Amino acid sequence: DSLTGLLNRHEFEARLELALESARHENIEHVLCYMDLDRFKVVNDSCGHVAGDELLKQLATRMRASVREADILARLGGDEFGLLLEGCHLEQARGVVDNLLQMVSEFRFVWADKTFDVGISIGLAPISAQSGNITDVLSAADSACYMAKGQGRSRLHIFEQDDLELLHQKGEMQWLQVIRQALEDDDFVLYQQAIRPMKGIPPVGDDTPHSEVLLRLRTGEGELAAPNSFLPAAERYHLMPQIDRWVVSRALAFLRDLRARGEAMKLSINLSGQSLCDEEFPVFVTEAVLASGVPPSWLCFEVTETTAITNLSRAVGLISALKRMGCRFALDDFGSGLSSFNYLRNLPVDYLKIDGSFVKDMDRNAVDRAMVEAINEIGHLMDIQTVAEFVTRLTVLEALDEMGVDHAQGYFIARPEPLLPE
């Protein structure tokens, strides 16, 4: 590897093939370790690629010094490393890996006036005469590495064939590769669904069209995957901040072009809990909005009630920071939490989006109707506009109109459609 001086992926895989042969024919045990740095992206994003490269070089030197002389260490790409422990039992491997974890936990990377601590997640896959081919063992170690990340990072996880949780993850692992490729190839697609003022109720402020941005992913077969297919994997492997940034950037580009044509539109963008906890996210949004020239009031960010309650102080900080520059905020799925009204006082939002599970059958269910009415009333008492989701038929729309809900969204109002012509 030209950057670190370690073996590259091609040579590492050649050595791994030889190890698999010796396991099959000579019954020699080995252990494969797949390693992925934690928080490397923070250094890259805040200090640039030169700093990221220097971090990789420094860590590679220390990693080489922390393993045994005969161990085969390689950089597999990006911030991922491989370690092949030949003729090694699992317990011996744990000792080597524990040394690596300790070394990385004590390491501090200094760049200019900043100091960073990083971590490393390590997946172990034993290699024996019963192991499959090189793809099988690499996949096993890679899966174990991502399990280590999912358990809290900066730790090891040993792959076991009967590990039910890992087997469950296989689907997520496949989505992980698709998501990463989509971020590289721009294969995400933005749809929109209109949010309309209720019939007979004049719009508050202005009559600028307003839509929620919906994310889709174009698969290799050319089909569009819905968010519930791929977002669980994105959340597990901490890719949501990248996806949220992608959505914000594309939405701003769309609004910038719209403004250049003399048109206007408001877009609501969903934010993940991971972005909510990302201290750099408000900075990113502020810089992106200023660079685009789009009026901040054209952007409304949506956070779910559960996410906001779980990260209350972060949510208040993010909402306050972006509202100061003129952005709007909506609390999504309101009513789904256990202490909705209690927390609402602490969240300076502009819209309450009433949980669709209460709205969809409120014309047939008195309890649901009472919940919608209560949420609408408390919202208006706090000078917050209300939006009813999942409006799928006229009788629901009429009931909402009767109780004075401000806006409606759902298939009866408008179906999702591409934000840009395909």
Residue pairs with C-beta under 8 A, 6 or more apart in sequence:
1 7
1 8
1 74
1 75
3 53
3 56
3 57
3 75
4 56
4 57
4 60
4 61
4 75
5 60
6 60
6 64
6 73
6 74
6 75
6 81
7 15
7 72
7 73
7 74
7 75
8 74
8 75
9 74
9 75
9 76
9 77
9 82
11 74
12 72
12 74
12 76
12 82
12 84
13 134
13 138
15 72
15 84
16 32
16 82
16 84
16 134
16 137
16 138
17 134
19 30
19 32
19 84
19 86
19 127
20 127
20 131
20 133
20 134
20 137
22 28
22 30
22 86
23 29
23 30
23 127
23 128
23 129
23 131
24 129
24 131
27 128
27 129
28 86
28 87
29 87
29 88
29 89
29 90
29 126
29 127
29 128
30 84
30 85
30 86
30 87
30 88
30 126
30 127
31 84
31 85
31 88
31 89
31 90
31 92
31 93
31 124
31 125
31 126
31 127
32 82
32 83
32 84
32 85
32 124
32 125
32 127
32 137
32 138
32 140
32 141
33 82
33 83
33 84
33 85
33 93
33 97
33 122
33 123
33 124
33 125
33 141
34 76
34 80
34 82
34 122
34 123
34 125
34 138
34 141
34 142
34 144
34 145
35 80
35 81
35 82
35 83
35 100
35 120
35 121
35 122
35 123
35 145
36 79
36 80
36 81
36 120
36 121
36 145
36 146
36 149
37 59
37 79
37 80
37 118
37 119
37 120
38 118
38 119
38 120
38 121
38 149
38 153
38 154
39 116
39 117
39 118
39 119
40 52
40 55
40 56
40 79
40 118
42 116
42 280
43 51
43 52
43 55
43 109
43 111
43 116
43 118
44 51
44 52
45 280
46 114
46 280
47 111
47 112
47 114
51 111
54 109
54 111
55 109
55 111
55 116
55 118
56 75
56 79
58 107
58 109
59 104
59 107
59 109
59 118
60 73
60 75
60 81
62 103
62 104
62 107
63 73
63 81
63 100
63 103
63 104
64 73
66 99
66 100
66 103
67 73
67 83
67 96
67 99
67 100
68 85
68 96
70 86
71 83
71 84
71 85
71 86
71 96
72 82
72 83
72 84
72 86
73 81
73 82
73 83
74 81
74 82
74 83
74 84
75 81
75 82
76 82
82 141
83 96
83 100
85 92
85 93
85 96
88 96
90 124
90 126
90 158
93 124
93 126
94 124
94 156
97 122
97 124
97 156
98 156
100 120
100 122
101 120
101 122
101 154
101 155
101 156
104 118
104 119
104 120
104 154
105 117
105 119
105 154
107 117
107 118
108 115
108 116
108 117
109 115
109 116
109 117
109 118
110 116
119 153
119 154
120 154
121 145
121 146
121 148
121 149
121 153
121 154
121 155
121 156
121 157
122 145
122 148
122 155
122 156
122 157
123 140
123 141
123 142
123 143
123 144
123 145
123 146
123 147
123 148
123 156
123 157
123 158
123 159
124 141
124 144
124 156
124 157
124 158
124 159
125 137
125 140
125 141
125 144
125 158
125 159
126 158
126 159
127 137
131 137
139 173
140 159
141 159
142 173
143 159
143 166
143 169
143 170
143 173
144 157
144 158
144 159
144 166
145 157
146 169
146 173
146 176
146 236
146 237
147 157
147 163
147 165
147 166
147 169
148 155
148 156
148 157
149 237
149 238
150 236
150 237
151 157
159 166
160 166
169 236
171 233
172 232
172 233
172 236
172 237
173 233
175 229
175 230
175 232
175 233
175 234
176 233
176 237
176 239
178 217
178 219
178 220
178 230
179 217
179 230
179 233
179 234
179 239
179 243
180 239
181 187
182 188
182 217
182 218
183 239
183 242
183 243
183 246
187 217
187 218
188 215
188 216
188 217
188 218
188 243
188 246
188 247
188 250
189 215
189 216
189 217
189 218
189 224
189 418
189 422
190 213
190 214
190 215
190 216
190 247
190 250
190 251
190 254
190 418
190 419
190 420
191 213
191 214
191 215
191 216
191 416
191 417
191 418
191 419
192 211
192 212
192 213
192 214
192 267
192 416
192 417
192 418
192 419
193 211
193 212
193 214
193 409
193 414
193 415
193 416
193 417
194 209
194 210
194 211
194 409
194 413
194 414
195 210
195 211
195 212
195 268
195 387
195 407
195 408
195 409
195 413
196 210
196 407
196 408
196 409
196 413
196 414
197 203
197 204
197 207
197 406
197 407
198 397
198 400
198 401
198 405
198 406
198 407
198 408
199 397
199 401
200 401
201 401
201 404
201 406
204 385
204 406
208 264
208 265
208 266
208 298
209 264
209 265
209 266
210 265
210 266
210 267
210 268
210 300
210 407
211 265
211 266
211 267
211 268
211 419
212 267
212 268
212 270
212 302
212 409
213 247
213 251
213 267
213 268
213 269
213 270
213 419
214 227
214 416
215 227
215 243
215 247
215 270
216 224
216 225
216 226
216 227
217 224
217 225
217 229
217 230
218 224
218 225
219 225
231 240
233 239
234 240
234 243
235 272
235 273
235 274
238 274
240 272
240 273
240 274
240 275
241 272
241 274
241 275
241 278
241 281
243 272
244 269
244 271
244 272
244 274
244 275
244 281
245 275
245 281
245 284
247 269
247 270
248 269
248 284
248 285
248 288
249 288
251 267
251 269
251 299
251 419
252 288
252 289
252 292
252 294
252 299
253 292
254 267
254 419
254 420
255 265
255 267
255 292
255 294
255 298
255 299
256 292
256 293
256 294
258 264
258 265
259 293
259 294
259 295
264 298
265 298
266 297
266 298
266 299
266 300
266 328
267 298
267 299
267 300
268 300
268 301
268 302
268 330
269 299
269 300
269 301
269 302
270 301
270 302
270 303
270 332
271 281
271 301
271 302
271 303
271 307
271 318
272 307
273 307
273 310
273 311
275 281
276 303
276 307
276 308
276 311
276 314
276 315
276 318
277 311
277 314
281 318
282 317
282 318
282 321
282 322
285 299
285 322
285 327
286 321
286 322
286 325
289 296
289 299
289 325
289 327
295 326
296 322
296 325
296 326
296 327
297 326
297 327
297 328
299 327
299 328
300 327
300 328
300 329
300 330
300 350
300 351
301 319
301 322
301 327
301 328
301 329
301 330
302 329
302 330
302 331
302 332
302 353
303 315
303 319
303 329
303 330
303 331
303 332
304 331
304 332
304 333
304 336
305 331
305 332
305 333
305 334
305 335
305 336
305 337
305 340
305 343
305 355
306 333
306 336
306 337
307 315
308 315
308 331
308 343
308 347
309 337
309 339
309 343
312 343
312 346
312 347
315 347
316 346
316 347
316 348
319 329
319 347
319 348
319 349
320 348
322 329
323 329
323 348
328 350
328 351
329 348
329 349
329 350
329 351
330 349
330 350
330 351
330 352
330 353
330 387
331 344
331 347
331 349
331 351
331 352
331 353
332 353
333 353
333 355
333 356
333 389
334 340
334 344
334 352
334 353
334 354
334 355
334 375
335 354
335 355
335 358
335 371
335 375
336 355
336 357
337 343
340 375
341 378
344 352
344 378
344 382
345 382
349 384
350 384
350 385
351 384
351 385
351 386
351 387
351 407
352 375
352 379
352 384
352 385
352 386
352 387
353 386
353 387
353 388
353 389
353 409
354 372
354 375
354 376
354 386
354 387
354 388
354 389
354 405
355 389
356 388
356 389
356 390
356 410
357 368
357 390
358 368
358 371
358 372
358 375
359 368
359 372
359 388
359 389
359 390
359 391
359 396
359 400
359 410
360 390
360 391
360 392
360 396
361 368
361 396
362 368
362 369
362 371
362 372
362 396
362 399
362 400
363 369
363 393
363 395
363 396
363 398
363 399
369 399
372 388
372 400
372 403
372 405
373 403
375 386
376 386
376 403
376 404
376 405
379 385
379 386
380 386
380 404
385 406
385 407
386 405
386 406
386 407
387 405
387 406
387 407
387 408
387 409
388 396
388 400
388 405
388 407
388 408
388 409
388 410
389 409
389 410
390 409
390 410
391 397
391 400
391 408
391 409
391 410
391 411
391 412
391 413
392 410
392 411
392 412
393 412
394 412
396 410
396 412
397 408
397 412
397 413
400 408
